[in-house]
Amino acid sequence: MTVKRKIQIVLDLAMTVMLLVLMAYGLVGEAAHEWIGTAMFLLFILHHILNRQWYKNLVKSRYSAIRILGTVIDFLLLIIMIFQAVSGIMMAKHTFTFLSMDTGMSSARILHLMGAYWGFVLMSLHLGLHWNTILAVIRKSTHIKKSSVIRAVILRTGAVLLAMYGAYAFMERQLGSYMFLRNHFVFFDINESLIFFFIDFFAIMVFFVCIGHYVSIMLKKIPEHKLSTNERGMK
């Protein structure tokens, strides 16, 4: 495994952990949220620099259904992360205070709220679409051989049960109301243990990872088509 690949793995793992911590805004504190958010955006930029070949390949090769979906999700994540950075800077009280603005705070807060939950869901789907690749990299880096049938069944059953709990937690914590702005304020129980909060959000992440993974399996069965010259020119 190349050094670049190892850096990418560590980078992606760090961003995943940071994402979970950022969702606990009301429990970790405002200052920690801002600093972790800043670090997350910097890692996101580095992630795109290391994967710059992806941009070069956008108009090359075949476009399957799974590639189209993955490309759409990736661009949506890019847009959301930019909006999160801008709105975060506008509201900053501990970082980038010299760039903070006195106007547009209400709009920035709403954008930041909606972007946080959409970003969480889309990033989880992104992981799910690439889950087989992630597993292959983990096995290669840790020298773990393919699981036995019994172990595979146990792991998949555990993942399904965790995903089911994640679906329940998604509804119980009303994440959909924040994503579609039916609720403009997030309620945090300050007495809630961070451990239980992270368990819930990790389960929600697993739920959407599973959705992304099984959607990718179905979409891979759809025949690919070659981009025409006109389609390439529009990309």
C-alpha positions in Angstrom: 0.0 0.0 0.0 1.4 3.4 -1.0 2.0 6.2 1.5 -0.6 8.3 -0.3 -3.2 5.6 0.2 -2.4 5.3 3.9 -2.7 9.0 4.3 -6.1 8.9 2.6 -7.3 6.2 4.9 -6.2 8.1 8.0 -7.7 11.3 6.6 -11.1 9.6 5.9 -11.2 8.0 9.3 -10.4 11.3 11.0 -13.1 13.1 9.0 -15.7 10.4 10.0 -14.9 10.8 13.7 -14.9 14.6 13.4 -18.3 14.4 11.7 -19.8 12.5 14.6 -18.3 15.0 17.1 -19.6 18.0 15.2 -23.1 16.6 15.4 -22.8 16.9 19.2 -22.6 20.7 19.0 -24.7 21.4 22.0 -22.8 18.8 24.1 -19.2 19.5 23.2 -19.4 23.3 23.4 -19.3 26.2 20.9 -15.6 26.7 20.9 -14.8 23.0 20.4 -17.4 22.9 17.6 -15.8 25.8 15.8 -12.2 24.5 16.0 -13.2 20.9 15.0 -15.3 22.3 12.2 -12.3 24.3 10.9 -10.1 21.2 11.1 -12.7 19.2 9.3 -12.9 21.7 6.4 -9.1 21.8 6.1 -9.0 18.0 5.9 -11.8 18.1 3.4 -9.7 20.4 1.2 -6.7 18.0 1.6 -9.0 15.1 0.7 -9.9 16.7 -2.6 -6.3 17.6 -3.3 -5.3 13.9 -2.8 -8.2 12.8 -5.0 -7.7 15.5 -7.7 -7.5 12.7 -10.3 -11.3 12.3 -9.8 -11.9 15.7 -11.4 -9.7 14.8 -14.4 -11.7 11.6 -14.9 -15.1 13.2 -14.8 -15.4 13.3 -18.6 -13.6 10.0 -19.2 -14.7 6.4 -19.4 -18.2 5.1 -19.0 -21.0 6.5 -16.8 -22.9 3.8 -15.0 -25.9 4.4 -12.8 -23.8 4.0 -9.7 -21.2 6.4 -11.0 -23.8 9.0 -11.8 -25.3 8.8 -8.3 -21.9 8.9 -6.7 -20.9 12.0 -8.7 -24.1 13.8 -7.8 -23.6 13.0 -4.1 -19.9 14.1 -4.2 -20.8 17.5 -5.8 -23.6 18.0 -3.3 -21.2 17.3 -0.5 -18.7 19.8 -2.0 -21.4 22.5 -2.2 -22.6 21.8 1.4 -19.1 21.9 2.8 -18.5 25.3 1.2 -21.7 26.7 2.6 -20.9 25.2 6.0 -17.5 26.9 6.0 -19.0 30.3 4.9 -21.9 30.2 7.3 -19.7 29.0 10.1 -17.3 31.9 9.6 -20.2 34.3 9.6 -21.3 33.0 13.0 -17.8 32.5 14.5 -17.3 33.6 18.1 -14.0 31.8 18.8 -12.4 31.4 15.4 -12.1 33.8 12.5 -13.7 36.5 14.6 -11.9 39.1 12.5 -14.1 37.9 9.5 -17.4 37.6 11.4 -20.2 39.6 10.0 -23.0 41.5 11.8 -25.6 40.9 9.0 -27.2 37.7 7.7 -26.7 35.8 11.0 -30.2 34.4 10.9 -29.9 33.1 7.3 -26.4 31.7 8.1 -27.7 29.8 11.1 -30.5 28.2 9.1 -28.2 27.3 6.3 -25.7 25.8 8.8 -28.4 23.8 10.5 -29.8 22.3 7.3 -26.3 21.8 5.8 -25.1 19.9 8.9 -27.8 17.2 8.7 -27.9 16.9 4.9 -24.1 16.7 5.0 -24.2 14.0 7.6 -26.7 11.9 5.6 -24.9 12.4 2.3 -21.5 11.6 3.7 -22.9 8.4 5.2 -24.4 7.5 1.8 -21.1 8.2 0.2 -19.4 5.8 2.5 -22.0 3.2 1.7 -21.5 3.5 -2.0 -17.8 2.8 -1.6 -18.2 0.2 1.2 -16.7 -2.7 -0.7 -13.7 -0.6 -1.6 -13.3 0.4 2.1 -13.5 -3.2 3.3 -10.9 -4.3 0.7 -8.6 -1.5 1.8 -9.1 -2.4 5.5 -8.4 -6.1 4.8 -5.3 -5.3 2.8 -3.9 -2.8 5.4 -4.6 -5.1 8.4 -3.8 -8.4 6.5 -7.2 -9.8 7.6 -8.4 -12.6 5.4 -11.9 -12.9 4.1 -14.3 -13.8 6.9 -15.8 -17.3 7.2 -19.4 -17.8 6.3 -20.5 -17.9 10.0 -18.5 -14.8 10.9 -19.9 -13.0 7.8 -23.4 -13.8 8.8 -22.8 -12.6 12.4 -21.3 -9.3 11.2 -24.1 -8.7 8.7 -26.8 -9.5 11.2 -25.1 -7.1 13.7 -24.9 -4.4 11.0 -28.6 -4.9 10.1 -29.7 -4.7 13.8 -27.6 -1.6 14.3 -29.0 0.0 11.1 -32.6 -0.8 12.3 -31.8 1.0 15.6 -30.3 3.8 13.5 -33.6 4.2 11.6 -35.4 4.4 15.0 -32.9 7.0 16.3 -33.2 9.0 13.1 -36.9 9.4 13.7 -36.7 9.7 17.5 -34.2 12.6 17.2 -36.3 14.1 14.4 -33.4 14.6 12.0 -35.8 14.9 9.1 -37.4 18.0 10.6 -34.0 19.7 10.6 -33.1 18.6 7.1 -36.3 20.0 5.7 -36.4 23.0 8.1 -39.7 22.0 9.7 -37.8 22.8 12.9 -35.3 25.7 13.0 -33.9 24.9 16.4 -32.0 21.8 17.6 -32.8 20.5 21.0 -29.9 19.1 23.1 -30.4 17.5 26.4 -27.4 18.8 28.3 -27.7 16.0 30.8 -27.4 13.3 28.0 -24.2 11.3 28.1 -22.0 11.8 25.1 -21.6 8.1 24.8 -25.3 7.5 24.2 -25.4 10.4 21.8 -22.5 9.0 19.7 -24.1 5.5 19.8 -27.3 7.0 18.3 -25.5 9.0 15.6 -23.2 6.1 14.8 -26.2 3.9 14.4 -27.9 6.5 12.1 -24.7 6.6 10.1 -24.7 2.8 9.8 -28.3 3.0 8.6 -27.5 5.3 5.7 -24.2 3.4 5.0 -26.4 0.3 4.5 -28.8 2.2 2.3 -25.9 3.4 0.2 -24.3 0.0 0.0 -27.4 -1.9 -1.0 -28.4 0.8 -3.5 -25.0 0.5 -5.1 -25.5 -3.3 -5.4 -28.8 -2.8 -7.2 -27.4 0.0 -9.5 -24.4 -2.0 -10.5 -26.8 -4.4 -12.3 -27.9 -1.6 -14.6 -25.9 -1.6 -17.9 -23.3 1.1 -18.4 -23.5 3.5 -21.4 -20.8 5.4 -23.2 -21.0 9.2 -22.9 -21.6 10.8 -26.3 -19.5 13.7 -27.4 -22.3 16.2 -26.6 -22.8 14.7 -23.1 -19.1 15.1 -22.5 -19.1 18.7 -23.6 -21.9 19.4 -21.1 -20.0 18.0 -18.1 
